[in-house]
Amino acid sequence: MAMQVTETSAQGLKRDYKVVVPAADLAAKLESQLEDMKGKVRINGFRPGKVPTAHMRRLYGKSIMGEVVQEAVNEANRKIVEDNKLRLAGEPKFDIVGGQTEMEQVLEAKGDLAFTVAVETLPSFDIGKFDDVTVDRFVVDVSDAEVDEAIKRMADQQRAYNDKEGDAPAIANGDRATIDFVGKIDGEPFEGGSGEGIDLVVGSKSFIPGFEEQLEGVKKDESKTISVSFPENYAAARLAGKAATFDVTVKNVAAPGELAIDDEFAKKFGFDTMEAFRAAVRSNIEADMARGARVHTKRLLLDALDGRYSFELPQGLVEQEFDGIWRSVVNEQTAAGKTFESEGTTEEKARDEYRRIAERRVRLGLVLAEVGQEAGVKVEDDEVTKALVERIRAFPGQEQALWDYYRKNPQALGEIRAPLFEEKVIDHILSQAKVTDKHVTRDELVKMDQDGVETAA
């Protein structure tokens, strides 16, 4: 159908248009659809195909015109994008011009259809080259001691414990104590502070500092009140730094059995020899460390890119990103019982900080998308399938339901494809940048994790 499209405003990345569709074109479209319906509808009192058009209009006119209006809006959106060669940053927003009276005239095909379309476009910027970008690529050297430590942890998990002989065996470091306990703060039990029949290896540092040490020397069937304080950085803010007591009853004491770390031990994990087992453990540690090291390499690269580009951002994308971040922040605070004040800030300052993070993510997202498009980066379907299989394996018993969900929801499947695309673009940039391998220890990498700040795209 014919329509008149006029640009009414152009400010930065925003464009506004006014669209007018003549009443005559609306009426013609209505008549055409009514004629098409004649042979399909069944109305009492009329033979198929013989229903008068006027009667059809009375019954279906407004509902059909609603579809005509939606079609006009869709066509206008396509026309605006194609004629102006726009790259949209989000869905166009439209608004009907006039009030209820004007809309009634439109639905009866007696008045022109006038509406506005507001769009926000993607910015244009030059990517340039990356041969002047310098970045450290972290490489973690895995020591023999770290492999030994990992194997020992696995051995401890396989270790058998034997009940201590005697009527009242005392707990020693390394023993496994089976305990009941009730935790109290200011003399009152607190949520999550009680347990029954809990197995605790004394010296494993599984409980809060000071708890396990006070169990040493306690005998089976004895009770003891343990006094401790929760760490200041305890995950549950409502407990952090608070003094507490635990009324503990020892139900049983078992001593660790001997466990030889040899070829027979390796066979429990599917390896013929201890040498092969050690090699596999080392490989797994190296792969794990490589993933962690890449996070920091990527962070440095993104920092470099963030300082390299400066262009106007689509505010719609920024608001969408900020809203998602802010919801997560509020939900995490609620779950942990924290407030902005308890974290040494205010809501206003927090909003400013997270808005800057949102802007950074949008900027870097646009840069990576542009780099990927120019470089012809593609993610194949089999790569998406492999990543999807790895994700659903983390949910035993729900594999088929998750598989069906992702396969039936293109948007959800896009959430699998997007990070694969991003990692490929990162590799492309690194292949052109000046990369220097920097060897670090596992402890240094852990410290980097602890000191890290949320800056990734």
WODAQUI-V594440 format. One record per helix or strand of 3 or more residues. SS is the DSSP state (H for helix, E for strand). FROM is the first residue (numbers start at 1). LEN is the number of residues. Records with the same first field share a line. If there is no record, write none. Layout:
BEGIN
SS = FROM-LEN  FROM-LEN
END
This chain:
BEGIN
E = 4-8  14-8  93-4  113-9  134-7  161-3  176-10  188-14  223-7  243-14  434-7
H = 23-16  53-32  100-8  144-15  213-3  263-5  274-33  315-22  347-29  381-12  399-10  410-23  442-10
END
